[in-house]
Amino acid sequence: MWYKLCKMAVLTRSACRFSTLPGEKSTIYALSSGKGKSGVAVLRISGPGTSDVLMQLTKKILPPPRLASLRTIYHPTTTEILDRGIVLWFPGPHSFTGEDVAELHVHGGLAVVRSTLDALGSFARTREAQPGEFTKRSFFNGKMDLTEAEGVADLIHAETEAQRRQAYRQMAGSLSRKYSEWRERLLRARAFLEAFIDFGEDEQLDPGVMDEVLVKQAEQTGRNSDRQSEKPTGR
Protein backbone atom coordinates (compact mmCIF):
# COMPACT_ATOMS: atom_id res chain seq x y z
CA MET A 1 0.00 0.00 0.00
CA TRP A 2 1.02 3.64 -0.48
CA TYR A 3 1.89 4.17 3.19
CA LYS A 4 4.82 1.74 2.88
CA LEU A 5 6.68 4.54 1.08
CA CYS A 6 6.91 6.39 4.40
CA LYS A 7 7.47 3.41 6.68
CA MET A 8 10.92 4.64 7.71
CA ALA A 9 9.65 8.09 8.65
CA VAL A 10 8.96 9.24 12.19
CA LEU A 11 5.36 8.27 12.87
CA THR A 12 3.93 11.69 13.66
CA ARG A 13 1.39 13.86 11.87
CA SER A 14 4.23 15.95 10.44
CA ALA A 15 6.01 12.96 8.92
CA CYS A 16 5.99 12.93 5.12
CA ARG A 17 3.54 15.82 5.25
CA PHE A 18 2.77 18.15 2.37
CA SER A 19 0.12 20.86 2.19
CA THR A 20 -0.99 19.21 -1.04
CA LEU A 21 0.10 16.09 -2.82
CA PRO A 22 3.14 16.70 -5.05
CA GLY A 23 1.84 17.71 -8.48
CA GLU A 24 -1.71 16.76 -7.51
CA LYS A 25 -4.41 19.14 -8.77
CA SER A 26 -7.21 16.79 -9.72
CA THR A 27 -10.49 16.26 -7.93
CA ILE A 28 -11.20 12.61 -7.18
CA TYR A 29 -14.44 10.70 -6.72
CA ALA A 30 -15.45 7.16 -5.87
CA LEU A 31 -18.28 4.96 -4.68
CA SER A 32 -17.55 4.71 -0.95
CA SER A 33 -20.35 2.38 0.14
CA GLY A 34 -19.31 -0.72 -1.78
CA LYS A 35 -20.49 -2.23 -5.03
CA GLY A 36 -23.78 -4.02 -5.55
CA LYS A 37 -27.46 -3.17 -5.17
CA SER A 38 -28.46 -1.39 -1.98
CA GLY A 39 -31.02 1.02 -0.63
CA VAL A 40 -28.52 3.88 -0.48
CA ALA A 41 -25.16 4.42 -2.19
CA VAL A 42 -22.62 6.98 -0.99
CA LEU A 43 -20.34 8.70 -3.49
CA ARG A 44 -17.51 10.84 -2.16
CA ILE A 45 -15.74 13.72 -3.93
CA SER A 46 -12.54 15.40 -2.75
CA GLY A 47 -10.24 18.04 -4.19
CA PRO A 48 -9.99 21.67 -5.24
CA GLY A 49 -12.86 21.43 -7.74
CA THR A 50 -15.38 19.85 -5.38
CA SER A 51 -17.46 22.98 -4.83
CA ASP A 52 -17.82 23.64 -8.56
CA VAL A 53 -18.71 19.98 -9.23
CA LEU A 54 -21.36 20.01 -6.52
CA MET A 55 -22.97 23.23 -7.74
CA GLN A 56 -23.11 22.01 -11.33
CA LEU A 57 -24.57 18.66 -10.32
CA THR A 58 -27.34 20.24 -8.24
CA LYS A 59 -27.76 23.55 -10.12
CA LYS A 60 -27.85 25.32 -6.77
CA ILE A 61 -25.46 27.11 -4.43
CA LEU A 62 -23.51 25.08 -1.91
CA PRO A 63 -25.54 23.73 1.01
CA PRO A 64 -24.62 24.74 4.59
CA PRO A 65 -21.49 22.88 5.77
CA ARG A 66 -22.08 19.52 7.46
CA LEU A 67 -25.87 19.74 7.13
CA ALA A 68 -27.80 17.20 5.06
CA SER A 69 -29.68 18.81 2.16
CA LEU A 70 -32.13 17.19 -0.23
CA ARG A 71 -31.16 18.04 -3.81
CA THR A 72 -31.97 16.94 -7.34
CA ILE A 73 -28.88 15.67 -9.13
CA TYR A 74 -28.41 16.46 -12.82
CA HIS A 75 -25.96 15.29 -15.45
CA PRO A 76 -23.77 18.36 -16.17
CA THR A 77 -23.63 17.70 -19.90
CA THR A 78 -27.10 16.46 -20.80
CA THR A 79 -28.92 18.22 -17.89
CA GLU A 80 -30.91 15.02 -17.44
CA ILE A 81 -32.16 14.34 -13.90
CA LEU A 82 -30.24 11.37 -12.50
CA ASP A 83 -31.75 11.06 -9.04
CA ARG A 84 -32.84 12.95 -5.95
CA GLY A 85 -30.82 12.42 -2.81
CA ILE A 86 -28.98 13.80 0.19
CA VAL A 87 -25.98 16.08 -0.37
CA LEU A 88 -23.34 16.84 2.27
CA TRP A 89 -20.67 19.55 1.98
CA PHE A 90 -17.47 19.55 4.07
CA PRO A 91 -15.24 22.55 3.26
CA GLY A 92 -11.55 22.00 3.90
CA PRO A 93 -9.57 21.76 6.03
CA HIS A 94 -12.37 20.50 8.29
CA SER A 95 -12.96 17.28 6.39
CA PHE A 96 -11.68 13.72 6.26
CA THR A 97 -9.04 14.48 3.62
CA GLY A 98 -8.31 18.07 4.66
CA GLU A 99 -9.59 19.20 1.24
CA ASP A 100 -13.03 20.29 0.12
CA VAL A 101 -15.18 17.15 0.32
CA ALA A 102 -18.75 16.37 -0.73
CA GLU A 103 -20.90 13.29 -0.39
CA LEU A 104 -23.85 12.26 -2.54
CA HIS A 105 -26.31 9.84 -0.95
CA VAL A 106 -28.31 8.43 -3.84
CA HIS A 107 -30.44 5.35 -4.42
CA GLY A 108 -28.25 2.28 -4.61
CA GLY A 109 -29.47 0.81 -7.87
CA LEU A 110 -26.77 -0.14 -10.36
CA ALA A 111 -28.07 2.23 -13.07
CA VAL A 112 -28.28 5.19 -10.67
CA VAL A 113 -24.77 4.65 -9.37
CA ARG A 114 -23.36 4.12 -12.86
CA SER A 115 -24.96 7.28 -14.26
CA THR A 116 -23.83 9.38 -11.28
CA LEU A 117 -20.26 8.13 -11.62
CA ASP A 118 -20.44 8.95 -15.33
CA ALA A 119 -21.59 12.47 -14.49
CA LEU A 120 -18.71 12.93 -12.04
CA GLY A 121 -16.24 11.72 -14.66
CA SER A 122 -17.49 14.20 -17.25
CA PHE A 123 -15.80 17.16 -15.57
CA ALA A 124 -12.47 18.28 -17.00
CA ARG A 125 -10.35 17.92 -13.86
CA THR A 126 -11.98 15.00 -12.09
CA ARG A 127 -10.93 11.38 -12.09
CA GLU A 128 -11.88 8.20 -10.29
CA ALA A 129 -9.96 7.70 -7.05
CA GLN A 130 -7.44 4.91 -6.68
CA PRO A 131 -7.96 2.38 -3.84
CA GLY A 132 -7.15 4.06 -0.53
CA GLU A 133 -6.59 7.49 -2.10
CA PHE A 134 -8.95 9.38 0.22
CA THR A 135 -6.99 8.09 3.22
CA LYS A 136 -3.76 8.84 1.37
CA ARG A 137 -4.76 12.48 0.92
CA SER A 138 -5.81 12.64 4.55
CA PHE A 139 -2.34 11.47 5.56
CA PHE A 140 -0.47 13.84 3.25
CA ASN A 141 -2.57 16.74 4.50
CA GLY A 142 -1.72 15.95 8.13
CA LYS A 143 -5.17 14.70 9.17
CA MET A 144 -3.78 11.38 10.39
CA ASP A 145 -0.43 9.64 10.79
CA LEU A 146 0.75 6.31 9.39
CA THR A 147 -0.46 4.14 12.25
CA GLU A 148 -3.92 5.73 12.09
CA ALA A 149 -4.02 5.22 8.30
CA GLU A 150 -3.15 1.56 8.81
CA GLY A 151 -5.91 1.40 11.43
CA VAL A 152 -8.44 2.62 8.84
CA ALA A 153 -7.40 -0.15 6.44
CA ASP A 154 -7.51 -2.76 9.21
CA LEU A 155 -10.96 -1.60 10.33
CA ILE A 156 -12.33 -1.91 6.80
CA HIS A 157 -11.02 -5.47 6.55
CA ALA A 158 -11.85 -6.53 10.12
CA GLU A 159 -13.90 -9.74 10.26
CA THR A 160 -13.98 -10.48 14.01
CA GLU A 161 -14.83 -8.44 17.09
CA ALA A 162 -11.22 -8.62 18.29
CA GLN A 163 -9.95 -7.34 14.96
CA ARG A 164 -12.54 -4.54 14.99
CA ARG A 165 -11.59 -3.41 18.52
CA GLN A 166 -7.86 -3.44 17.81
CA ALA A 167 -8.24 -1.65 14.47
CA TYR A 168 -10.46 1.03 16.00
CA ARG A 169 -8.00 1.70 18.84
CA GLN A 170 -5.20 2.06 16.31
CA MET A 171 -7.29 4.33 14.09
CA ALA A 172 -8.17 6.43 17.15
CA GLY A 173 -4.47 7.02 17.85
CA SER A 174 -3.62 4.64 20.70
CA LEU A 175 -0.51 3.34 18.92
CA SER A 176 0.49 6.86 17.88
CA ARG A 177 0.33 8.04 21.48
CA LYS A 178 2.48 5.13 22.62
CA TYR A 179 5.10 5.85 19.95
CA SER A 180 5.05 9.55 20.84
CA GLU A 181 5.62 8.70 24.49
CA TRP A 182 8.58 6.48 23.58
CA ARG A 183 9.98 9.24 21.39
CA GLU A 184 9.73 11.82 24.17
CA ARG A 185 11.45 9.50 26.64
CA LEU A 186 14.27 8.78 24.21
CA LEU A 187 14.78 12.47 23.46
CA ARG A 188 14.87 13.29 27.16
CA ALA A 189 17.37 10.52 27.87
CA ARG A 190 19.51 11.71 24.95
CA ALA A 191 19.43 15.28 26.28
CA PHE A 192 20.56 14.12 29.71
CA LEU A 193 23.43 12.09 28.26
CA GLU A 194 24.57 14.89 25.97
CA ALA A 195 24.53 17.33 28.89
CA PHE A 196 26.66 14.96 30.94
CA ILE A 197 29.11 14.45 28.07
CA ASP A 198 29.36 18.18 27.31
CA PHE A 199 29.78 19.42 30.86
CA GLY A 200 31.43 16.45 32.53
CA GLU A 201 31.69 15.74 36.23
CA ASP A 202 33.54 18.97 37.06
CA GLU A 203 30.81 21.31 35.77
CA GLN A 204 27.63 22.42 37.55
CA LEU A 205 25.26 19.70 36.41
CA ASP A 206 22.06 18.77 38.20
CA PRO A 207 23.07 15.87 40.50
CA GLY A 208 19.96 13.90 39.63
CA VAL A 209 20.42 14.01 35.86
CA MET A 210 22.56 10.90 35.43
CA ASP A 211 20.68 9.03 38.15
CA GLU A 212 17.42 9.59 36.27
CA VAL A 213 18.93 8.25 33.05
CA LEU A 214 20.25 5.16 34.82
CA VAL A 215 16.91 4.51 36.50
CA LYS A 216 15.04 4.76 33.20
CA GLN A 217 17.51 2.40 31.56
CA ALA A 218 17.13 -0.10 34.41
CA GLU A 219 13.34 0.04 34.19
CA GLN A 220 13.38 -0.57 30.46
CA THR A 221 15.87 -3.42 30.82
CA GLY A 222 13.62 -5.01 33.43
CA ARG A 223 10.59 -4.78 31.13
CA ASN A 224 12.52 -6.36 28.28
CA SER A 225 13.64 -9.21 30.56
CA ASP A 226 10.04 -9.80 31.68
CA ARG A 227 8.87 -10.00 28.08
CA GLN A 228 11.63 -12.48 27.24
CA SER A 229 10.66 -14.69 30.17
CA GLU A 230 7.00 -14.71 29.07
CA LYS A 231 7.82 -16.03 25.59
CA PRO A 232 7.16 -19.78 25.07
CA THR A 233 10.31 -21.91 25.20
CA GLY A 234 9.13 -24.25 22.45
CA ARG A 235 9.57 -27.33 24.62
C-alpha positions in Angstrom: 0.0 0.0 0.0 1.0 3.6 -0.5 1.9 4.2 3.2 4.8 1.7 2.9 6.7 4.5 1.1 6.9 6.4 4.4 7.5 3.4 6.7 10.9 4.6 7.7 9.6 8.1 8.6 9.0 9.2 12.2 5.4 8.3 12.9 3.9 11.7 13.7 1.4 13.9 11.9 4.2 16.0 10.4 6.0 13.0 8.9 6.0 12.9 5.1 3.5 15.8 5.2 2.8 18.1 2.4 0.1 20.9 2.2 -1.0 19.2 -1.0 0.1 16.1 -2.8 3.1 16.7 -5.0 1.8 17.7 -8.5 -1.7 16.8 -7.5 -4.4 19.1 -8.8 -7.2 16.8 -9.7 -10.5 16.3 -7.9 -11.2 12.6 -7.2 -14.4 10.7 -6.7 -15.5 7.2 -5.9 -18.3 5.0 -4.7 -17.5 4.7 -0.9 -20.4 2.4 0.1 -19.3 -0.7 -1.8 -20.5 -2.2 -5.0 -23.8 -4.0 -5.5 -27.5 -3.2 -5.2 -28.5 -1.4 -2.0 -31.0 1.0 -0.6 -28.5 3.9 -0.5 -25.2 4.4 -2.2 -22.6 7.0 -1.0 -20.3 8.7 -3.5 -17.5 10.8 -2.2 -15.7 13.7 -3.9 -12.5 15.4 -2.7 -10.2 18.0 -4.2 -10.0 21.7 -5.2 -12.9 21.4 -7.7 -15.4 19.8 -5.4 -17.5 23.0 -4.8 -17.8 23.6 -8.6 -18.7 20.0 -9.2 -21.4 20.0 -6.5 -23.0 23.2 -7.7 -23.1 22.0 -11.3 -24.6 18.7 -10.3 -27.3 20.2 -8.2 -27.8 23.6 -10.1 -27.8 25.3 -6.8 -25.5 27.1 -4.4 -23.5 25.1 -1.9 -25.5 23.7 1.0 -24.6 24.7 4.6 -21.5 22.9 5.8 -22.1 19.5 7.5 -25.9 19.7 7.1 -27.8 17.2 5.1 -29.7 18.8 2.2 -32.1 17.2 -0.2 -31.2 18.0 -3.8 -32.0 16.9 -7.3 -28.9 15.7 -9.1 -28.4 16.5 -12.8 -26.0 15.3 -15.4 -23.8 18.4 -16.2 -23.6 17.7 -19.9 -27.1 16.5 -20.8 -28.9 18.2 -17.9 -30.9 15.0 -17.4 -32.2 14.3 -13.9 -30.2 11.4 -12.5 -31.7 11.1 -9.0 -32.8 12.9 -6.0 -30.8 12.4 -2.8 -29.0 13.8 0.2 -26.0 16.1 -0.4 -23.3 16.8 2.3 -20.7 19.6 2.0 -17.5 19.6 4.1 -15.2 22.6 3.3 -11.5 22.0 3.9 -9.6 21.8 6.0 -12.4 20.5 8.3 -13.0 17.3 6.4 -11.7 13.7 6.3 -9.0 14.5 3.6 -8.3 18.1 4.7 -9.6 19.2 1.2 -13.0 20.3 0.1 -15.2 17.2 0.3 -18.7 16.4 -0.7 -20.9 13.3 -0.4 -23.8 12.3 -2.5 -26.3 9.8 -0.9 -28.3 8.4 -3.8 -30.4 5.4 -4.4 -28.2 2.3 -4.6 -29.5 0.8 -7.9 -26.8 -0.1 -10.4 -28.1 2.2 -13.1 -28.3 5.2 -10.7 -24.8 4.7 -9.4 -23.4 4.1 -12.9 -25.0 7.3 -14.3 -23.8 9.4 -11.3 -20.3 8.1 -11.6 -20.4 8.9 -15.3 -21.6 12.5 -14.5 -18.7 12.9 -12.0 -16.2 11.7 -14.7 -17.5 14.2 -17.3 -15.8 17.2 -15.6 -12.5 18.3 -17.0 -10.3 17.9 -13.9 -12.0 15.0 -12.1 -10.9 11.4 -12.1 -11.9 8.2 -10.3 -10.0 7.7 -7.0 -7.4 4.9 -6.7 -8.0 2.4 -3.8 -7.1 4.1 -0.5 -6.6 7.5 -2.1 -8.9 9.4 0.2 -7.0 8.1 3.2 -3.8 8.8 1.4 -4.8 12.5 0.9 -5.8 12.6 4.5 -2.3 11.5 5.6 -0.5 13.8 3.2 -2.6 16.7 4.5 -1.7 15.9 8.1 -5.2 14.7 9.2 -3.8 11.4 10.4 -0.4 9.6 10.8 0.7 6.3 9.4 -0.5 4.1 12.3 -3.9 5.7 12.1 -4.0 5.2 8.3 -3.2 1.6 8.8 -5.9 1.4 11.4 -8.4 2.6 8.8 -7.4 -0.2 6.4 -7.5 -2.8 9.2 -11.0 -1.6 10.3 -12.3 -1.9 6.8 -11.0 -5.5 6.5 -11.8 -6.5 10.1 -13.9 -9.7 10.3 -14.0 -10.5 14.0 -14.8 -8.4 17.1 -11.2 -8.6 18.3 -9.9 -7.3 15.0 -12.5 -4.5 15.0 -11.6 -3.4 18.5 -7.9 -3.4 17.8 -8.2 -1.7 14.5 -10.5 1.0 16.0 -8.0 1.7 18.8 -5.2 2.1 16.3 -7.3 4.3 14.1 -8.2 6.4 17.1 -4.5 7.0 17.8 -3.6 4.6 20.7 -0.5 3.3 18.9 0.5 6.9 17.9 0.3 8.0 21.5 2.5 5.1 22.6 5.1 5.9 19.9 5.0 9.6 20.8 5.6 8.7 24.5 8.6 6.5 23.6 10.0 9.2 21.4 9.7 11.8 24.2 11.4 9.5 26.6 14.3 8.8 24.2 14.8 12.5 23.5 14.9 13.3 27.2 17.4 10.5 27.9 19.5 11.7 24.9 19.4 15.3 26.3 20.6 14.1 29.7 23.4 12.1 28.3 24.6 14.9 26.0 24.5 17.3 28.9 26.7 15.0 30.9 29.1 14.4 28.1 29.4 18.2 27.3 29.8 19.4 30.9 31.4 16.4 32.5 31.7 15.7 36.2 33.5 19.0 37.1 30.8 21.3 35.8 27.6 22.4 37.5 25.3 19.7 36.4 22.1 18.8 38.2 23.1 15.9 40.5 20.0 13.9 39.6 20.4 14.0 35.9 22.6 10.9 35.4 20.7 9.0 38.2 17.4 9.6 36.3 18.9 8.3 33.0 20.3 5.2 34.8 16.9 4.5 36.5 15.0 4.8 33.2 17.5 2.4 31.6 17.1 -0.1 34.4 13.3 0.0 34.2 13.4 -0.6 30.5 15.9 -3.4 30.8 13.6 -5.0 33.4 10.6 -4.8 31.1 12.5 -6.4 28.3 13.6 -9.2 30.6 10.0 -9.8 31.7 8.9 -10.0 28.1 11.6 -12.5 27.2 10.7 -14.7 30.2 7.0 -14.7 29.1 7.8 -16.0 25.6 7.2 -19.8 25.1 10.3 -21.9 25.2 9.1 -24.3 22.5 9.6 -27.3 24.6 
